[in-house]
């Protein structure tokens, strides 16, 4: 049972990192399209994905850490 929890925690970590990377990619893509000096829309995209991906990563980290004991 602990092995399954550990593996699911590691999977959540990978999914969280993937979400963060997708958010960075989308933010850069939106920033290139924007005109002018304000890049608030691209920053909003980046922070949204960073928050979601970071939260999933932390949950996965905690699951894998506590199941390894």
C-alpha positions in Angstrom: 0.0 0.0 0.0 2.8 2.4 0.8 4.4 1.8 -2.6 1.2 2.7 -4.3 0.9 5.9 -2.3 4.6 6.7 -3.0 4.2 6.2 -6.7 1.0 8.3 -6.8 2.8 11.1 -5.0 5.6 11.0 -7.5 3.1 11.1 -10.3 1.4 14.1 -8.8 4.9 15.8 -8.6 5.4 15.2 -12.3 2.0 16.4 -13.2 2.5 19.6 -11.1 5.8 20.3 -12.9 4.2 19.8 -16.3 1.4 22.2 -15.4 4.0 24.8 -14.4 6.0 24.4 -17.6 2.8 24.7 -19.7 1.9 27.8 -17.9 5.3 29.3 -18.5 5.1 28.4 -22.2 1.6 30.0 -22.5 2.7 33.1 -20.7 5.7 33.6 -23.0 3.5 33.0 -26.0 0.9 35.5 -24.8 3.7 38.0 -23.9 5.1 37.9 -27.4 1.6 38.7 -28.9 0.9 41.6 -26.5 1.6 45.1 -27.7 2.7 48.0 -25.5 4.5 47.8 -22.2 1.9 46.2 -19.9 2.1 42.4 -19.7 -0.4 41.9 -17.0 -2.5 39.3 -18.9 0.6 37.1 -19.5 1.6 37.5 -15.9 -1.9 36.5 -14.8 -1.7 33.3 -16.9 1.7 32.5 -15.5 0.7 33.0 -11.9 -2.5 30.9 -12.3 -0.6 27.9 -13.7 2.2 28.4 -11.2 -0.3 28.3 -8.3 -2.2 25.2 -9.6 1.0 23.3 -10.6 2.8 24.3 -7.4 -0.1 23.1 -5.3 -0.3 19.8 -7.1 3.5 19.4 -6.7 3.4 20.1 -3.0 0.6 17.6 -2.4 2.5 15.0 -4.3 5.7 15.8 -2.4 3.9 15.4 0.9 2.2 12.2 -0.1 5.5 10.6 -1.2 7.4 11.9 1.8 4.9 10.6 4.4 4.4 7.2 2.6 8.2 6.6 2.4 8.4 6.4 6.2 
